[in-house]
Amino acid sequence: MMSIPPGEATLILFSGMPGSGKTTLARLVARRLGIPAFAKDRVQRVLRDHNLAEASTGDGYYIILDQADEQLSLGVSVILDATFPLDHFRTVASEIAARHRARFCALYCTCSDDRVWADRMKQRVQYVPGWKPVGWEDVLRMRDYYQPWNENALTVDSVNPPEENYSLAVDYIRQADRRVYRPHQPNDPLYPHTN
């Protein structure tokens, strides 16, 4: 079993649009490294089932970020699995890590082949019982507002085999440091971005 440096609590974000391979990779890393993982979809399903929030709200983010805060306060690394499409929750996650003097590590999962991605969306693994995964049309819609991670994250292409991506992810996690998320700034000429 590979591990991250001892005594180095790390907040690890697996992000990306639906069907990008983030949950598959997050679960693989969590299982092999023995790191607790919290998935926004699972929390959101519980909130929906108990009439505490609608399925499409961002309430699940507040809960998984609070769980990360608790784990890091204990000196325990933690994985968060969610789309993280906008700066706000990325920044909050980074601030939580900084408050606990923990390392911050984000991985952005995507698929470079739209045909492969769209096909996968039709036969996705349902990791969360009772939660219906969204479809390809949601991916296309999300592209209009998903903010780029730029240098804040390692981009992982799910066209590559999971084992190859696992090795990349673990190497990146091991090299993580205490860093602050730098928000997407579309009007800053000194901060190039991509749409």
C-alpha positions as a Markdown table, in Angstrom:
| # | Residue | x | y | z |
|---|---|---|---|---|
| 1 | Met | 0.0 | 0.0 | 0.0 |
| 2 | Met | 1.4 | 3.4 | -1.0 |
| 3 | Ser | 1.0 | 6.2 | 1.5 |
| 4 | Ile | 1.3 | 9.9 | 1.9 |
| 5 | Pro | 4.0 | 11.3 | 4.2 |
| 6 | Pro | 3.2 | 10.7 | 7.8 |
| 7 | Gly | 2.1 | 13.6 | 9.9 |
| 8 | Glu | 1.0 | 15.5 | 6.8 |
| 9 | Ala | -2.8 | 15.8 | 6.8 |
| 10 | Thr | -4.0 | 16.5 | 3.3 |
| 11 | Leu | -7.3 | 17.7 | 1.9 |
| 12 | Ile | -7.7 | 16.0 | -1.4 |
| 13 | Leu | -10.4 | 17.2 | -3.8 |
| 14 | Phe | -11.6 | 15.0 | -6.7 |
| 15 | Ser | -13.5 | 17.3 | -9.0 |
| 16 | Gly | -14.9 | 17.4 | -12.5 |
| 17 | Met | -18.1 | 17.2 | -14.5 |
| 18 | Pro | -20.5 | 14.3 | -14.2 |
| 19 | Gly | -19.2 | 11.1 | -15.7 |
| 20 | Ser | -15.6 | 12.4 | -15.8 |
| 21 | Gly | -14.2 | 9.5 | -13.7 |
| 22 | Lys | -13.7 | 11.4 | -10.5 |
| 23 | Thr | -15.7 | 9.1 | -8.2 |
| 24 | Thr | -14.1 | 6.0 | -9.6 |
| 25 | Leu | -10.6 | 7.4 | -9.1 |
| 26 | Ala | -11.5 | 9.0 | -5.7 |
| 27 | Arg | -12.8 | 5.6 | -4.4 |
| 28 | Leu | -9.7 | 3.8 | -5.7 |
| 29 | Val | -7.4 | 6.2 | -4.0 |
| 30 | Ala | -9.4 | 6.2 | -0.8 |
| 31 | Arg | -9.5 | 2.4 | -0.6 |
| 32 | Arg | -5.8 | 1.8 | -1.4 |
| 33 | Leu | -4.5 | 4.6 | 0.8 |
| 34 | Gly | -7.0 | 4.2 | 3.6 |
| 35 | Ile | -8.2 | 7.8 | 3.5 |
| 36 | Pro | -11.8 | 8.6 | 4.5 |
| 37 | Ala | -13.9 | 9.9 | 1.5 |
| 38 | Phe | -17.0 | 12.0 | 1.5 |
| 39 | Ala | -19.1 | 12.3 | -1.7 |
| 40 | Lys | -21.4 | 15.2 | -2.2 |
| 41 | Asp | -24.0 | 13.0 | -4.1 |
| 42 | Arg | -24.3 | 10.6 | -1.2 |
| 43 | Val | -24.9 | 13.4 | 1.3 |
| 44 | Gln | -27.3 | 15.2 | -1.1 |
| 45 | Arg | -29.3 | 12.0 | -1.4 |
| 46 | Val | -29.7 | 11.7 | 2.4 |
| 47 | Leu | -30.8 | 15.4 | 2.6 |
| 48 | Arg | -33.3 | 14.8 | -0.2 |
| 49 | Asp | -34.6 | 11.5 | 1.3 |
| 50 | His | -35.3 | 13.2 | 4.6 |
| 51 | Asn | -36.9 | 16.3 | 3.0 |
| 52 | Leu | -34.1 | 18.6 | 4.2 |
| 53 | Ala | -33.0 | 19.9 | 0.8 |
| 54 | Glu | -33.8 | 19.5 | -2.9 |
| 55 | Ala | -31.6 | 17.2 | -4.9 |
| 56 | Ser | -30.2 | 20.0 | -6.9 |
| 57 | Thr | -29.0 | 22.3 | -4.1 |
| 58 | Gly | -25.5 | 22.9 | -2.9 |
| 59 | Asp | -26.3 | 22.0 | 0.6 |
| 60 | Gly | -24.2 | 18.8 | 0.4 |
| 61 | Tyr | -21.1 | 20.9 | -0.1 |
| 62 | Tyr | -21.5 | 22.5 | 3.3 |
| 63 | Ile | -21.7 | 19.1 | 5.0 |
| 64 | Ile | -18.7 | 17.4 | 3.2 |
| 65 | Leu | -16.6 | 20.5 | 3.8 |
| 66 | Asp | -17.6 | 20.4 | 7.5 |
| 67 | Gln | -16.6 | 16.7 | 7.6 |
| 68 | Ala | -13.2 | 17.7 | 6.1 |
| 69 | Asp | -12.8 | 20.3 | 8.7 |
| 70 | Glu | -13.4 | 17.7 | 11.4 |
| 71 | Gln | -11.0 | 15.1 | 9.9 |
| 72 | Leu | -8.2 | 17.7 | 9.4 |
| 73 | Ser | -8.6 | 19.0 | 13.0 |
| 74 | Leu | -7.8 | 15.4 | 14.0 |
| 75 | Gly | -4.7 | 15.3 | 11.8 |
| 76 | Val | -6.4 | 12.9 | 9.4 |
| 77 | Ser | -6.3 | 13.3 | 5.6 |
| 78 | Val | -9.6 | 13.4 | 3.8 |
| 79 | Ile | -10.9 | 13.1 | 0.2 |
| 80 | Leu | -13.9 | 15.1 | -1.1 |
| 81 | Asp | -15.7 | 13.9 | -4.2 |
| 82 | Ala | -17.8 | 16.5 | -5.9 |
| 83 | Thr | -18.1 | 18.5 | -9.2 |
| 84 | Phe | -16.7 | 21.7 | -7.6 |
| 85 | Pro | -17.7 | 23.7 | -10.6 |
| 86 | Leu | -17.2 | 27.2 | -9.1 |
| 87 | Asp | -14.6 | 29.1 | -7.2 |
| 88 | His | -16.6 | 29.5 | -4.0 |
| 89 | Phe | -16.5 | 26.0 | -2.5 |
| 90 | Arg | -12.9 | 25.4 | -3.9 |
| 91 | Thr | -11.8 | 28.5 | -2.0 |
| 92 | Val | -13.6 | 27.4 | 1.2 |
| 93 | Ala | -11.9 | 24.0 | 1.0 |
| 94 | Ser | -8.5 | 25.7 | 0.6 |
| 95 | Glu | -9.2 | 27.9 | 3.6 |
| 96 | Ile | -10.2 | 24.9 | 5.7 |
| 97 | Ala | -6.9 | 23.2 | 4.8 |
| 98 | Ala | -4.9 | 26.4 | 5.7 |
| 99 | Arg | -6.7 | 26.8 | 9.0 |
| 100 | His | -5.4 | 23.3 | 10.0 |
| 101 | Arg | -2.0 | 23.8 | 8.4 |
| 102 | Ala | -2.8 | 20.9 | 6.2 |
| 103 | Arg | -1.7 | 20.3 | 2.6 |
| 104 | Phe | -4.2 | 21.1 | -0.2 |
| 105 | Cys | -4.4 | 19.0 | -3.3 |
| 106 | Ala | -7.0 | 19.2 | -6.1 |
| 107 | Leu | -7.4 | 16.8 | -9.1 |
| 108 | Tyr | -9.6 | 17.8 | -12.0 |
| 109 | Cys | -11.0 | 14.8 | -13.9 |
| 110 | Thr | -12.1 | 15.0 | -17.4 |
| 111 | Cys | -12.4 | 12.9 | -20.6 |
| 112 | Ser | -10.7 | 14.2 | -23.7 |
| 113 | Asp | -12.9 | 12.1 | -26.0 |
| 114 | Asp | -16.6 | 13.3 | -26.1 |
| 115 | Arg | -17.8 | 10.1 | -27.8 |
| 116 | Val | -16.2 | 7.9 | -25.1 |
| 117 | Trp | -17.5 | 10.3 | -22.4 |
| 118 | Ala | -21.1 | 10.3 | -23.8 |
| 119 | Asp | -21.1 | 6.5 | -24.1 |
| 120 | Arg | -19.9 | 6.2 | -20.5 |
| 121 | Met | -22.7 | 8.4 | -19.3 |
| 122 | Lys | -25.2 | 5.8 | -20.5 |
| 123 | Gln | -23.7 | 3.0 | -18.5 |
| 124 | Arg | -22.3 | 4.7 | -15.4 |
| 125 | Val | -21.7 | 2.8 | -12.2 |
| 126 | Gln | -24.3 | 3.9 | -9.6 |
| 127 | Tyr | -22.2 | 4.3 | -6.5 |
| 128 | Val | -24.9 | 6.0 | -4.5 |
| 129 | Pro | -28.0 | 3.8 | -3.9 |
| 130 | Gly | -31.2 | 5.6 | -4.8 |
| 131 | Trp | -29.4 | 8.5 | -6.6 |
| 132 | Lys | -30.0 | 8.8 | -10.3 |
| 133 | Pro | -26.8 | 10.0 | -12.1 |
| 134 | Val | -27.3 | 12.9 | -14.5 |
| 135 | Gly | -27.0 | 12.6 | -18.2 |
| 136 | Trp | -24.8 | 13.9 | -21.1 |
| 137 | Glu | -27.1 | 16.9 | -21.6 |
| 138 | Asp | -26.1 | 18.0 | -18.0 |
| 139 | Val | -22.4 | 17.8 | -19.0 |
| 140 | Leu | -23.0 | 20.0 | -22.0 |
| 141 | Arg | -25.0 | 22.5 | -19.9 |
| 142 | Met | -22.3 | 22.6 | -17.2 |
| 143 | Arg | -19.6 | 23.4 | -19.7 |
| 144 | Asp | -21.1 | 26.9 | -20.0 |
| 145 | Tyr | -20.3 | 27.8 | -16.4 |
| 146 | Tyr | -17.7 | 25.3 | -15.1 |
| 147 | Gln | -14.8 | 27.5 | -14.1 |
| 148 | Pro | -11.3 | 26.3 | -15.0 |
| 149 | Trp | -9.0 | 25.1 | -12.3 |
| 150 | Asn | -5.9 | 26.5 | -14.1 |
| 151 | Glu | -2.7 | 25.7 | -12.1 |
| 152 | Asn | -4.7 | 24.9 | -9.0 |
| 153 | Ala | -5.3 | 21.2 | -9.9 |
| 154 | Leu | -3.8 | 18.3 | -11.7 |
| 155 | Thr | -5.8 | 17.4 | -14.8 |
| 156 | Val | -6.5 | 13.7 | -15.1 |
| 157 | Asp | -7.9 | 12.3 | -18.4 |
| 158 | Ser | -10.2 | 9.3 | -17.8 |
| 159 | Val | -9.5 | 8.1 | -21.4 |
| 160 | Asn | -6.4 | 6.6 | -19.7 |
| 161 | Pro | -6.8 | 3.4 | -17.7 |
| 162 | Pro | -7.7 | 3.8 | -14.0 |
| 163 | Glu | -4.4 | 2.2 | -12.9 |
| 164 | Glu | -2.4 | 4.7 | -14.9 |
| 165 | Asn | -4.5 | 7.6 | -13.4 |
| 166 | Tyr | -4.2 | 6.1 | -9.9 |
| 167 | Ser | -0.4 | 6.3 | -10.2 |
| 168 | Leu | -0.5 | 9.9 | -11.4 |
| 169 | Ala | -3.0 | 10.8 | -8.6 |
| 170 | Val | -0.9 | 9.2 | -5.8 |
| 171 | Asp | 2.3 | 10.9 | -7.1 |
| 172 | Tyr | 0.6 | 14.2 | -7.1 |
| 173 | Ile | -1.0 | 13.8 | -3.7 |
| 174 | Arg | 2.4 | 12.8 | -2.2 |
| 175 | Gln | 3.9 | 16.0 | -3.6 |
| 176 | Ala | 1.1 | 18.3 | -2.3 |
| 177 | Asp | 2.0 | 21.2 | -0.2 |
| 178 | Arg | 0.3 | 23.9 | 1.8 |
| 179 | Arg | -1.2 | 26.1 | -0.9 |
| 180 | Val | -4.1 | 28.5 | -1.4 |
| 181 | Tyr | -6.6 | 28.1 | -4.1 |
| 182 | Arg | -6.3 | 31.0 | -6.6 |
| 183 | Pro | -9.7 | 31.9 | -7.9 |
| 184 | His | -10.6 | 32.1 | -11.6 |
| 185 | Gln | -10.2 | 35.8 | -12.6 |
| 186 | Pro | -11.6 | 36.3 | -16.1 |
| 187 | Asn | -10.8 | 40.1 | -16.1 |
| 188 | Asp | -7.2 | 39.8 | -14.9 |
| 189 | Pro | -4.8 | 40.1 | -17.8 |
| 190 | Leu | -2.0 | 38.7 | -15.6 |
| 191 | Tyr | -4.0 | 35.5 | -14.9 |
| 192 | Pro | -4.6 | 33.7 | -18.2 |
| 193 | His | -7.5 | 31.3 | -18.3 |
| 194 | Thr | -9.3 | 29.0 | -20.7 |
| 195 | Asn | -13.0 | 28.7 | -21.4 |
